[in-house]
Amino acid sequence: MAGSSEKKEHYTSMCRMCDNRCGINVYVENGCIVEITGLKEHKWNHGRLCVKGRLGVDLVNAPDRILKPLKRVGSEWEEIDLDQAYDEIAERIKKVQATWGNRAMGVWKGEALGFLTQEQLSRRFIHAIGSPNYFSNDSQCFVSRWIGYALVTGDWATQDFINSDCAVIWGSNPPYSQPNLTQSILKGRKKGGKLIVIDVRLSAIARQADEFIQILPGTDGALALGFARQLIEDDTICHTFIEKYTLGYETYARYVKEFTPERVEKETGIPAAKVVQLARLIGACRPRVCIYAGNGLEHHENGINNIRAIACLDGLLGNLDEVGGNFTAEKPNLRNISLYEEKPLRHLGPIGADKFPVLYDFRQECHTMSVMDTILNETPYPLKGMILGGANPALTNPNTRKVIKALKSLDLFVVREIFMTETAELADYVLPGATYLEQSELHVHPIHQIIGLSPEIVTFPDCDNEYIFWKKLASRLGVEDYFPWENKDALNKWLLKDTEITVEKLFNHPEGYEYKPRRFHKYREKELPTPSGKFEFVSSYLKKYGYPYLPEYIPPTYMNEPDPDYPYILVTGARKVFYTHGRNRNFKRCRTAIPGPDIEIHPIDAEKLEVKTGDVVTVTSTVGSMDIPVKVVHSSNILPGVTQITHGWKESNVNLITHDDRNDPISGFPLMKSVEVKIERKAVNVNN
Amino acid sequence: MRFITMDVTKCVVCRNCEYACSFQQTGDFRREDSNIRVEYYDDVKICLPLTCMHCDDSWCLEICPASAITRNVKTGAIEINSERCAGCKMCILACPFGNIHFDKINMVSRKCNLCEGEPNCVSFCISGALQYTESKNSYQNNRQIFQRFIENL
């Protein structure tokens, strides 16, 4: 680490071990990456890095990396030449197209391979070959929060925590999910700001909260509406903002009247007096209030409307686009390489767009849950070929059994990966992918309005980068005109062409190049990007589709129609410090620290079930069942009756029991965070 | 001289510091190998990172019968020379803060050596609880931290 770094070649880049993208120093010796440290001057992480970031060295040099193209021959893998792999894959795509039509092909973007351009390239390719079927992890993560906020404000703002007087972290655990965001949150608090954490579990960030509010899963909408009612009653609302810039306030104010503190207590489990106290704390800090909605709010049947209800608080508090509030960042004027204007293809029926039109309208995302049914039942039409890069749905999508069955039954399944994942094992071809250290890509940090460029630091002979992969395949399918750039550098230059930013400038600014100084209150000059141009407490757009006009609250099924056969509520997906979704389980040193999966159980429930830490239980939902060791947590960590299992463990895959077909009606997001389950102690094997 | 300061109002017990230190010592993520220790008290929600303060008047250094403990002139760190350490554990008994631990495999005492002036625990602290600051700033810093902490109890 320190000391001998002078002899090594030094590069600056950005980390992609999670989505935080911290500035990093990368040291190379004899052509090998030997060290990664935090980049002191970077505006996002200020030289600090989490241990996951250092694991980039393990990733790029991993002994179990896939470095040669593999072809399935019966039940075996055969190493083949890279050109032969491209030729064969192209031929088989042509066959799928000729037999079933262009739309029988799909692409699926994951997060393990690239930065910003990766997604755009996949979208470009699939439209270039005449299919609208672009899939990604986004149809079950991130996007429903984006939509929830965009329905209200036209965009999803980012949080100016450092200047905030009150930070509300709602259903998120930044120390594990976005590590270096923690710095900003706590800096704001050090300056006198208050920290409120609303979560089902006492997460790492909750340990420092001034107020930790332990809420029942999926009931967040009721709390948000209760806050709204109290803010209005106390008249701690921003009248100027409401009068000038919002739509539907009167209707909304009438609706929230139902959400008295007593009603909120009944719905959420939070004492009525606490609801009033919190609303007063938030109201007193306005407009310098940051509210961050986390992944915990998605994966519920009323997810979007709960998120809308939270987003509506910005309209009352007037903290939208405010210093120390929810800041609407301006974007750099990068060129777009997707083909939605040139070749929209919506008439071909992108999968899921009929059932979940909002998901498609807002994000042009096909629905990864519906696609499994489409593959298996050939309805509304056959989908026979899929090219997937850096995703692992066999572990991370709900209802694993169906996912495996569907992916196995494809005529052509191509996976590009760093490692032989549970999904790659199902493929016909596995091509070696390039990591983030092997490709040059642009990336934006909206909160600071900075843009950066990662360099290509090392390369491996058969690991083509994102651009070259699509370009080579396109040239074999007669659509090479869509990929005219010689390499990624040429593409980056083209993307930047309408800006005054150059590649050279970006390399000279490893701390992040400020593409535009931050400006606040932009809504005063320019209408918000919503249908009415205003902040929408009500949505005519949703009403048109038959969805609720207001951010209505519907209690989760486990409360509305409790099923005595499935008395426990299972939350899934809490993050662990080393692991990003399904990734990093193959690094031995991570296993030393966190060796395997467990189900978090309250001591009262442990007593009822007669289990202790380490005992194995069988957890069953209406979808299926799975075995997992118990971890009895401290009584403050989780509520009695509520349990948690982190996803991404092959040995106890929680998605064997999550629902793919119980969806939020607006976004189509699956039910993964308030799953009704029963838990039984597994019989002890007397022979053991 | 610079010290590692520990802010109990910022630590979230993510344990990145422990894993980074352990990695520096052994290449693995074993908390027992770390020279910095973070305690979390569930009942009162207190987060407490603790590592060597490299005391001016170092009892560990004074008591060591093997003269294995010295002060690094460049960084000011109190360091254990494991070649000389006899494994008698006197330093562990002498440290009033419990910041020295015993390596049972190599039978020597272990403690923080400030990583030659670039402490890994600080570089990997994502909350900002750990800072590597000049001593003249650090006592003020610590006073402020504890003042605030006590006010909020």
Interface residues (C-beta under 8 A of the other chain):
Chain A: M1 A2 G3 T37 G38 N45 G47 R48 L49 C50 V51 R54 P175 Y176 P179 N180 T182 Q183 L186 K187 R189 K190 L202 A204 I205 R207 Q208 D210 F212 V577 F578 R589 C590 T592 A593 H634 S636 N637
Chain B: T9 K10 C11 V12 V13 C14 R15 N16 Y19 A20 F23 Q24 G27 D28 F29 R30 R31 Y40 D42 D43 K45 C47 C115 E116 G117 E118 N120 S123 F124 C125 I126 S127 G128 A129 N152
